[in-house]
């Protein structure tokens, strides 16, 4: 059984992760500009589509996990007590952390390369578009850090309930 402080920390990290991933996906979805009468959307860059998708998937995952974390804090026990939930937390948090990290790498990588290669050719509007993509990716990075911290908590909770050190 985890301490009350650890349960509250897990809940707080879930909420922070949920909020940062929602902000990242929303900011990326609103990243649209008009250049010479032509609308450029975030979906025009495949990398930005990936950043958006990763943020949305991470948001949905945390939205699903939030009621379980809330129940755990309030009742001081797991909602599902058959040992399945610690395994789901551990592997789900691990997959989400890696997926979010890949989204951060893609977002920063494509923005950096475009700015480095074509900076002189871009108008101020296109530079703002890329800067908004960078800001969205930075917020996704914060969500990735929160998810990595959740992974650390879920791995210690999993090892306390299963394995050799039970």
N, C-alpha and C positions, 0 to 999 in steps of 0.2 A: 504494500500500500504506500503510495507516494504521500509526501507531506502536503499540507494544505497550501503552503507557499509554492511548492512545485506545481500543484494543480492550477493555482491562480496564474502562475507564470506561463503555463501552457495555454490557458485561456487568453491571456493578454497577448501572447505571441500569435495565436490564431486570429484574433481580432485585428492586430496590427498588420499581419500578412494579408488578411482579407481586404482591408482598407487600401493598402499600398498597391495591391494587384488590381483592385477596382479603379484606382486613380490612374494607374499606368495604362490600362486598357482603354479607359475613357479618353484620356489625353491623346492616345494614339488614334482612336476613332475620330477625334475632332481635328486631326492634323490634315487639313485640306487647304489648298491655296489656289488662286487664279493667276495664271501667267499668260499674258498676251491673249486673253479671252478663253484660254483652255484651262479646265479645272484639273488640278493634280490632287489625287486623293492618296491616303496612306496605302491603299490597296494597289497602287501602281508600282510599289517596290515590294517584291516578294519577301524580303527580309523584314520589312515593317509589318506585313501580314503575319509573319511568323511571331514577331514580338507581341502583336495583338492577341493572336491565338493562344500563345503560351500564358499570357496574363489572364485571359478569360478562363482557360482550363484551370489554372492555379486558383483563381477566384472561386470557381464552382467546387473544386475539391475542398477548399477551406469552408465554403458555405455548407457543404455536406458534413464536415467534421465538427462544425461549431456547436450544434445541439448536443453532440456526445460530450464535448469538452464542458459545456455548461452543466449538463447533468452530473458529470463527474465532480465538478466543484461544489454543486449544491448538495448532492446526496452523499458525497465522499465514497462513492463506489461506481463501478462501471455499469453502463446501461445493459450491455451484453456481457455476461460473465463466463463465457465458455472458452476464453483464451484467444478467440479469433480477433478481437478488437486490438489488442497490443500488436499482433502481427500485421494487421491492416494499417495501423498507425505507422509502424516502422517502415514497411515496404512502400506504402503510399507516400510518406514524407520523403523517403529516399528518392523515389521516382520524380516527385514534384520538384525537389531541390535540384536534381540534375537537369530536368527539363527547363526550369527557370534559369539556371546558369547558362544553358545553351542559348536561350533567348537573349540574355544579356550580352553574350559574346557576339551573336549575330547582329544585334542592334547597334552596339558600339562599333563593331568591325565595319559594317557597311557604311555607316555615317562617316567614320574616320577616313575610309578609303575614298569615298566620294568627295569629301572636302579636300583631302590631300591632292587628289588627282585633278579635279575640275574646279577648284576654288575660284580661279580667275574668271572662268566662264559663267559662273552662277550669278544670277541677279540677287538682290537683297531678299526678295520673296522666297526664293529657293533656299537661301541660307537660313531663313527663319523656319522653313519647313524641316530642314535637316536638324536645326537646333531643337525644335519641338520633339523630333524623333529621339534626339539624344536625351532630352529631359524625361521623356516617357521611359526610355531604357534605364535611366538612372533611378527612377522610382521603382522600376522592376528589379533593379539591383538591391534596393532596400527590402523588397518583398522576398528576394532570394536569401538575404541574410537572415531574415526572420524565419524562413522555412528551414534554413540550415540549423538554426538554434532549436527549432522544433524537432528536427531530426536527432539532435543530441539528446534531448529529453526523451523522445520515443525510444531511442536505442537503449538508454539506461533503464527505462521502465520495462522494456521487453526482456532485457537480460535479467531483471529481477523476478520475472514471472516464468521464464522458460530457460532451458539450457542447463549447463553444468553447475551453475552457481545458485541454483534454486534453494 
